[in-house]
Amino acid sequence: MKRSLFAFILVLSASFYLFSQVGCGRAQGTAKSDKTTFLLLISEQNIEGPQRAWWMSEVDLSTVESSVAQKLIAGGYEVLEPSVVSKQVSIDKAFKRADLPENDSVTLGKNLKADYVISGKAVASAGGEVPQSTMRSCYANVTAKIIRVQDGKVVAYLDAAGSTIHPDVITGGREALTSAGGDLANKVINAMAQEGAK
């Protein structure tokens, strides 16, 4: 009797464990697949600096991309991590270009199972000095497009801008780029609302 009871409890425990694992796996899988996923490919040039594209050699997103990523994630979207993208780029050197052509961006997005690619360029520039101070005006402009990976169609062309004043033009340029990234993120979220994707 004791042996049968022990066997029954063992089978019941094993069944419960398997059910809980399958249930959790399904729930986690659904939560991940429900989110619209973005691949960010925005090259960036700060004042007096070279053009940078993180997917070529960097490990972190650019200033604009970081700003966009924060708002998209806060809005319930998913943004692919640079570490995930870097692995794919290291496999195919054709992706190591700052001016990645649209079809290559879509291919990279497909390989990484992204829903959309945001491709674009960001440039910061310095303006004149603020009268009677050591502060300089700094501006940033971003042009970008949202590409649906499934069919390669551009669903939105966007531009964004940011500005600041700062005594150091490099720091000022970075602040202007951050501001432009926030502006771009808002426009992306609006475009996604019209696209009906989330």
N, C-alpha and C positions, 0 to 999 in steps of 0.2 A: 504494500500500500504506500509506504513512504517513498519507495523507488518510483512508482507511477506519479505520485504527487510532485516529486522533484523533477521528473521528466516533463510534466505538464507545465510547471513554472518556468523551466528552462526554455521550452518551446515558446511559451507566451512572451517571455522577456526578449528572446531573439526576434520574434515577430514584431514586437513593439519597437525595438531598435531599428529594424529594417524599414518599417513604416515611417518612423520619424526621420530617418536619413533621406528617404525618397521624397517625403513631403517637404523637408527643408530645401533639398536640392531643387525641387520644382519651383518653390517660392522664390529662391534666390535667382534662378534662371529667368523667371518671369519678370522680376524687378529689373534685371539688367537689360533684357531684350525690349522692355517697354520704353526705355529711354532712347531718344534720338541721339545718335553719336556723331560728333564733329571731329574732323581732322583739320587743324589750323596750320596753314602754310603762308604766313605773312612775313616777307622779308622786311628788314628794318634798317634804316640809316639814321643815326643820331648826328647832331651837329658836329662837323669836322671829323666824323668817324667813317669807317668803311661800311659798305652794305653788308649786313649780317643775315644769315638764314640758318636758324638753329639746326635744321635737319641735315645740314652739310657737315658740321663738326661740333656744334654746341650740344650741351646736355640739358639746357633749360630753354623754356619758351622765351621769346623776346618780350620786351616791355608791353607792347600792344597786345600780343597774344596772351600774356598773363592776365592783363586787365579784362580781356574778352572772356577768357576761360573762367575767371572768378564769377563773372555775372551769369554766364551760361550754366555753370554748375549750380549756382544759387537759384537759377530759374528752373531747375529740374532736368537739365540736359547732361549729357556725358561728353567729356573731351578726352581724346586719346592722349595718353602720357607720352612724353618724348622718348622714354626708354623703350616703349613698345614700337614706336615708329623707327627709332634708330636701328633696331634689329633688322627691320625690313629694308631700310636704306642701305645697310652694310651688305646685304645680299645682292642688291642690284645697284651698281654705281651710277646708273643713268639718272637716279633720283637725286644725286648730289649736285644740284644746281640751284642757285639762288632764284633764277628766272625759270622755274619749272613750268613747262608747257601745260596747257589745260588737260590734254589727253593723258599726260603722265601723272598729273595730280589725281585724275579720276582712277587711273590704274592703281596708284598707291592706295587710294581710298578703298577700292574694291579688295585689294590684298589684305587690308587691315579691317575689313568689314565695317567701315564707317558708312553712315547714311548720307552725310553731306561733307563737302570740303569747302573751307573758307580760304580762298586764295587771294593774295593781294600784296601791296607794297605800302610801307609807311616811311615817311621822311620828315625829320625835324629840322628846322632852320632857325637862325637867330635874326631878330629884327634890330631896330635901333635901340639906343640907350633911352631909358626913361629920364625925362628932363629933371635936372637938379638931383640926380642920384647915380649910384654905381650899378643900378639894376638894368638888365637887358630883357627885352621882350623875346620870347621863344614861342615858336609855332610848330604844330605837327599836323600833317595831312595824311590820311589813309584812303586808298582806293582799294576796294575789294569786291569779290563776287562770291555768291553762294552757289555751289554746283551740287546738284542732286546726283549722287554716285550711281544709283540704279540705272539711269538713262543718259547721264552725262549732260543733262540740261542745266543751263544757268537759270536759277529761279529768281535771283535778285542781283542787281549791280548797286553797290553802296559806296558812299564816301562819308568820311567823318573827319572832324577837326578838333584840335585842342590847343590851348594857349596858356601861358603863364609868364610871370616875370621873376627873374632870379639873378643874383650877382654872378653866378657861374653858369655859362651857357650849356655845358655838358649836363649838369644837374637839371637846369631849366628845360633842356630838350627832352630829358627822360620824363620829367613831370608832364610836359606837353603831350608826349607819346602816351602816357598813362591816361590822361584825360581823353585823348582821341580814341583810345581803346575802349573806354567806358561808353563813349558816344556810339562807336561802332557796335558794341555789344547790344545796346538798346535797339539799334536798327535791325540787327540780326534777329533778336527776339520778336520784334514786330513783323519781320518778314516771315518768320516761322509760324506766327499766329495766322497770317494770311495763307500760308502753305498748309496749315492744319496739321503740323507735325509737332509732337512733344513726347 
